Amino acid sequence: MAENKKSFVLYSDLIHTVKKLVLKDRQDKTNYSGELFLHILEYVNDNDPNPIDFIVEMSFEPIKQQFKRDLKKWEKTIEIKSKGGRIGNIKRWHNDLYEEIMSKKITLEEAEIIAENRKTSHSDKNHRIPSQSIAKIAVNDSVSVSVNVNDITSTKVDVVDKEKFDNTTNDNFRDVLKFESQQWLETVSMQQKKPADFIKEKLDDFSIFLFTTEKKHPNKKEFIGHFINWLHKNLEKNGTKQQFNSGSKQQFRFNTDEAIETVTSQN
C-alpha cells in the first residue's frame, strides 16, 4: 500500500474463488479461506507475507495483480489533483503567472519559484508584483498547497504524450468562447441561470482541468460538448444542480446540443 492510503477495494467477483475455498475447507476441515483473507490484510499493510502453501499463493495472485493496477490508478489521481491544486493556487494569487503557464511561456515549477520569491501575494491585480526573470531558475519540487480541484469527468478525447503536450489549442477555444462568442455566453448563462462572468471563470477552470489531465480537443465542437458536461458535473458536485433548467437527462442533452449549435452557427 502507498503511504497515507488506508483502504483498498475487493471486487465482487472474488466470491467465486472464496466460495470454492470455503467448500474445500468444510470438506477437509482446513482454513484456506481464512488464510487467504489474512494474507490479503498482511499484504495491504506492507508486511510482505509469504503464502502458507500453493493454494493460498495461487488464489492470491490475481488479487495482488488487481491491487497493483488499482494502486497505479490511485497514484495517478493523486498526481493530477496535486498538479491541479498547484495551478489553482497560482491562478488565485498570481494570475499573471497563471496566464504564462497556460500559454506555455513558463513551467508550473518555475511559476511556483517566482511566486515563492515575491514578498506579497494578493488576488487584487493592482497589488500584484510583475514577474521576475525566469532565466536559469532551478526547479524546486518542495512547494505544497491544499487547494481542491474539480472532479475529473471522463470523456472521449485525445490523450497525448506528457512530454509533448501543448495546451495552445484548448486555450484558443477557451479564448474564442470568452471574448468572441457573446451569443454563446448568453445562451449558456441563461441555461445555467448564472452570469456570463461566472461562465468565463468556469472556462478558465476547465482549461486548467484539461491541462492537468493532458487532454486535448481537436475541434471547438468537442471542446464545447466536454465543457458543458464538465460544468454540469461541477455544479452538481457543489450542490447547485437546481441551477439547470431541468434535472432530466433529456433536457440536459438538449442544453448541450443547443450550446454547441449556438456557437457553431456564429462561424
C-alpha positions in Angstrom: 0.0 0.0 0.0 1.1 3.5 -0.7 1.8 6.0 2.1 -1.4 7.6 3.5 -3.6 5.1 1.7 -5.8 3.5 4.3 -8.2 1.5 2.3 -8.4 -1.0 -0.6 -11.0 -2.5 -2.9 -12.1 -6.1 -3.1 -14.2 -6.9 -6.2 -17.4 -8.8 -6.0 -16.3 -11.5 -8.5 -13.8 -12.7 -5.8 -16.8 -14.7 -4.4 -16.1 -17.4 -6.9 -12.6 -18.1 -5.5 -13.6 -17.7 -1.9 -16.7 -19.9 -2.3 -14.5 -22.8 -3.7 -12.1 -22.4 -0.8 -14.9 -22.4 1.8 -16.4 -25.5 0.3 -12.9 -27.1 0.4 -12.5 -26.0 4.0 -15.8 -27.6 5.0 -15.0 -30.8 3.3 -11.4 -31.2 4.5 -11.6 -29.2 7.7 -9.0 -26.8 6.5 -8.9 -23.0 6.7 -7.7 -21.8 3.3 -10.4 -19.1 3.1 -9.3 -17.6 6.4 -5.6 -17.9 5.4 -6.3 -16.1 2.1 -8.1 -13.2 3.9 -5.3 -12.9 6.4 -2.7 -12.9 3.6 -4.6 -10.1 1.9 -4.6 -8.0 5.0 -0.9 -8.7 5.6 -0.1 -7.7 2.0 -2.0 -4.3 2.1 -0.4 -3.5 5.4 3.0 -3.9 3.8 4.0 -6.9 6.0 5.5 -8.8 3.0 3.7 -12.1 3.8 4.7 -15.5 2.5 1.8 -17.8 1.5 1.4 -20.8 3.6 1.1 -23.1 0.6 0.5 -23.2 -3.1 -3.3 -23.0 -2.8 -3.2 -19.7 -1.0 -0.5 -18.4 -3.3 -2.5 -19.2 -6.5 -5.7 -17.8 -5.0 -4.0 -14.5 -4.0 -2.1 -13.9 -7.3 -4.9 -12.4 -9.3 -6.0 -10.3 -6.3 -2.4 -9.0 -6.0 -2.3 -8.0 -9.6 -5.6 -6.1 -9.3 -4.2 -4.3 -6.2 -1.2 -3.2 -8.3 -3.5 -1.9 -11.1 -5.7 0.0 -8.6 -2.6 1.5 -6.9 -1.4 2.9 -10.2 -4.8 4.5 -10.8 -4.8 5.9 -7.3 -1.3 7.4 -7.6 -2.2 8.9 -11.0 -5.3 10.5 -9.4 -3.3 12.0 -6.6 -0.8 13.3 -9.0 -3.5 15.0 -11.1 -5.2 16.5 -8.1 -1.9 17.8 -6.7 -1.0 19.4 -10.0 -4.4 20.9 -10.4 -4.3 22.3 -6.9 -0.9 23.9 -7.5 -2.1 25.5 -10.7 -5.3 26.7 -9.0 -3.2 28.2 -6.2 -1.1 30.1 -8.8 -4.3 31.3 -10.6 -5.8 32.6 -7.3 -2.8 34.6 -6.1 -0.7 35.2 -9.2 -2.9 35.4 -12.3 -0.1 36.8 -14.4 2.0 33.7 -13.8 -1.1 31.5 -14.4 -1.5 33.1 -17.8 2.1 32.4 -18.6 1.8 28.8 -17.6 -1.3 28.3 -19.8 0.5 29.9 -22.7 3.5 27.6 -22.2 5.9 30.5 -21.6 7.0 29.1 -18.2 6.5 25.8 -16.4 4.5 25.3 -13.3 7.6 24.7 -11.2 9.2 28.0 -12.5 6.0 29.9 -11.6 6.0 28.5 -8.1 9.6 29.6 -7.6 8.7 33.1 -8.8 5.6 33.2 -6.5 7.7 32.0 -3.5 10.2 34.8 -4.1 7.5 37.5 -4.1 7.2 39.5 -0.9 3.4 39.7 -1.1 0.6 37.6 -2.7 -2.7 39.3 -3.2 -5.5 38.4 -5.5 -6.1 42.0 -6.4 -4.4 42.8 -9.7 -3.5 46.2 -8.5 -1.2 44.7 -5.8 0.5 42.1 -7.9 4.2 42.4 -8.4 5.4 41.9 -12.0 7.0 38.6 -12.9 10.7 38.3 -12.4 13.1 37.0 -15.0 13.0 33.2 -15.0 16.3 32.5 -16.8 18.3 29.7 -15.2 16.0 29.2 -12.3 16.4 25.9 -10.6 13.3 23.8 -10.2 12.1 23.2 -6.7 9.6 20.4 -6.1 9.1 21.1 -2.4 6.2 23.5 -2.8 2.9 22.2 -1.5 -0.6 23.6 -1.5 -4.0 22.4 -0.3 -6.3 23.8 -2.9 -9.1 21.4 -4.0 -9.7 20.7 -7.7 -12.8 19.7 -9.6 -13.8 16.1 -10.1 -12.4 14.6 -13.2 -15.2 13.9 -15.7 -14.4 11.2 -18.3 -15.0 12.0 -21.9 -13.8 10.8 -25.3 -10.8 13.0 -26.1 -7.3 12.5 -27.4 -4.7 11.7 -24.7 -1.2 12.9 -25.8 2.3 12.3 -24.6 3.1 14.2 -21.4 6.4 15.5 -22.6 4.9 16.8 -25.9 1.6 18.1 -24.5 0.6 21.5 -25.8 -2.4 23.2 -24.4 -2.5 26.0 -27.0 -5.4 24.6 -29.0 -7.6 24.3 -25.8 -6.6 27.8 -24.8 -7.6 29.2 -28.2 -11.0 27.6 -27.9 -11.4 29.0 -24.4 -10.5 32.5 -25.5 -12.8 32.4 -28.5 -15.7 31.4 -26.3 -14.8 34.0 -23.7 -14.2 37.0 -25.9 -15.7 36.3 -29.4 -18.8 34.3 -28.7 -21.2 36.6 -26.9 -24.3 34.8 -28.1 -23.0 31.5 -26.9 -22.2 33.0 -23.5 -25.7 34.4 -23.2 -27.2 31.0 -24.1 -25.2 29.1 -21.5 -25.7 31.8 -18.9 -29.5 31.6 -19.5 -29.4 27.8 -19.3 -27.5 27.7 -16.1 -29.0 30.8 -14.6 -25.5 32.1 -14.0 -23.9 35.4 -15.1 -21.6 35.4 -18.1 -18.6 36.2 -15.9 -19.3 33.0 -13.9 -19.2 31.0 -17.2 -15.9 32.7 -18.2 -14.4 31.8 -14.8 -15.5 28.2 -15.3 -13.9 28.2 -18.8 -10.6 29.1 -17.1 -11.1 26.3 -14.6 -11.9 23.9 -17.4 -8.8 24.9 -19.2 -6.8 24.1 -16.0 -8.6 20.7 -15.9 -7.6 19.9 -19.5 -4.0 21.0 -18.8 -3.6 18.9 -15.7 -5.2 15.8 -17.2 -3.3 16.3 -20.5 -6.4 16.1 -22.7 -6.7 17.9 -26.0 -9.7 18.5 -28.2 -9.2 18.5 -32.0 -12.1 21.0 -32.6 -14.3 23.5 -30.9 -17.4 21.4 -31.1 -15.9 18.7 -28.9 -14.4 21.3 -26.6 -17.8 22.8 -26.0 -19.5 19.5 -25.5 -16.9 18.4 -22.9 -17.1 21.8 -21.2 -20.9 21.7 -20.9 -20.8 18.2 -19.4 -17.9 19.1 -17.1 -19.9 22.2 -16.0 -22.9 20.1 -15.2 -20.8 17.7 -13.0 -19.1 20.7 -11.4 -22.3 22.4 -10.4 -23.8 19.1 -9.3 -20.9 18.4 -7.0 -21.1 21.8 -5.4 -24.8 21.5 -4.7 -26.2 23.7 -7.4 -27.8 21.1 -9.6 -31.0 23.0 -9.4 -29.5 25.8 -11.5 -30.1 23.7 -14.6 -33.4 24.3 -16.4 -34.3 20.7 -15.8 -32.8 17.7 -13.9 -33.7 15.3 -16.7 -31.1 13.8 -18.9 -33.2 14.6 -22.0 -33.3 18.3 -21.1 -29.6 18.4 -20.3 -28.8 16.7 -23.7 -30.9 19.4 -25.3 -29.0 22.2 -23.5 -25.7 20.7 -24.6 -26.7 20.4 -28.2 -28.2 24.0 -28.1 -24.9 25.4 -26.7 -22.9 23.7 -29.4 -25.3 24.7 -32.2 -25.3 28.4 -30.9 -21.5 28.8 -31.2 -21.3 26.8 -34.5 -23.9 29.0 -36.1 -21.8 32.0 -35.4 -18.9 30.7 -37.5 
